[in-house]
Structure formats: structure tokens, C-alpha cells
């Protein structure tokens, strides 16, 4: 698999001697294995070997992040229900273009969900007054209606002039206390997506796309995941690069 557990064990032990937390190195190892497509069973075995070796070195890893990662791998090993298929950037843009005249509300909901890698349900419940998009493309959202985070703000850049114009035009025609999505349900919005996709396909596709071209920490901040481990499932086989910021990866033409 490229690196043996023994080599990674020596690397982690060396990292400890250099004051780099071994838990962080082990988490990096888990993410790398998953990105390379190794089976959950193989990853769990390698992790167990590394932890055993570290114990002999006097290092006991009681890090909740590692525990959560192992639980997630165990679920994959047991077989979990298939997650939503990710929407691609091209399909998202075509869907928005198709709806921009016939259903601008849905077009904006999908665009904002993509730009912020958010759930469609969270976006549609958001108040118009808590969303701002400037003429130079700075999109600011003060999340007030998210299930997992409340009163947390994010800022991202809308690089696409077309999306920027569409969002600002829509917001200017709405009252601050109105919700972005009106009275429609998440299921009703999902019905407007191409066959085989669900409402969660947008969040999953956005996060996966950003992870192929952005710093994982930037993507974690954008998606409001508590830890980087939460992003592992979004990029099963992507190789993470750092050339572009998360928002630019999502909106660059």
C-alpha cells in the first residue's frame, strides 16, 4: 500500500520526539489510507498495529478523534446504507441555468447550498436578512436556522459573475424576514434535481469537489464540520491539493 504500518509507526514515534502530536499523524495516516481506497478492514488492522507499537513505546493514544474514525471505519466494514450520490459541478451549474428563469427561488437555493457546501434544508429555512452578497462577490451568511450550528457566520467568495448577479437580484426582491426557500419543503426542492440525486447530493458534491482542490482545513471551516474526520466520507478517493481556496474551487469558471 505504499507505506507499511512499520514505516508509519517509526514516523509517528519520530514525530512525537519532535513535539508533533502522534494522534495527528495517525489521523493523517487514516485519511491517506481511505483516500487511496484501502478496505476499512485493512485500515483498522494497520491502525491497531500502530497503536500497539506506540503502546510499547510508552505512548497511549486516548484521542477521541481516532476513536470516532475507527467507529466510522467499523460502520463501513459492517456495511452502511448508501450515501447520497454527489452532484458534479457541471450538473449543478446546468441545473441552476435551467431553473434561473422558470424557478429562480430554487436556482438560488441550489446555488447557495453549493457555494457554502450546505444542506438544502438549512439554506431554504435561512432568513433573507441573514444573507448578504456584495457587488464584488463576497457572500456572508449568519446561520440562524441550521440544525447543527446556530448563530455562526461564514464568509466565502462567489467567483462566478452569473451566480453573483442571480443571488443579489433575488435577495433584493425579498423582505429581510422572509425565508430563502419560502413554504416549500426540502423534498419538493429535491424533486427538481436530476434523477438519482437527492437534496444532500449538493452538500456532498460541493464538499467532495472542494477537497480535490483546496486545503482540507478550509473546507472543514466552510462546511462547519467539527473535525477533519467528518470530511473523510466526502472524499473516498480524492487526492487533496492546496492550490486553490475552497470557495474558488466551487465557483471558478
PyMOL commands that set and color helices and strands:
alter all, ss='L'
color gray80, all
select helices_A, chain A and resi 5-17+22-35+40-56+64-78+89-99+104-115+120-125+128-130+161-172+186-190+200-211+216-223+228-234+246-251
alter helices_A, ss='H'
color red, helices_A
select strands_A, chain A and resi 131-133+138-143+152-157
alter strands_A, ss='S'
color yellow, strands_A
deselect
rebuild
show_as cartoon
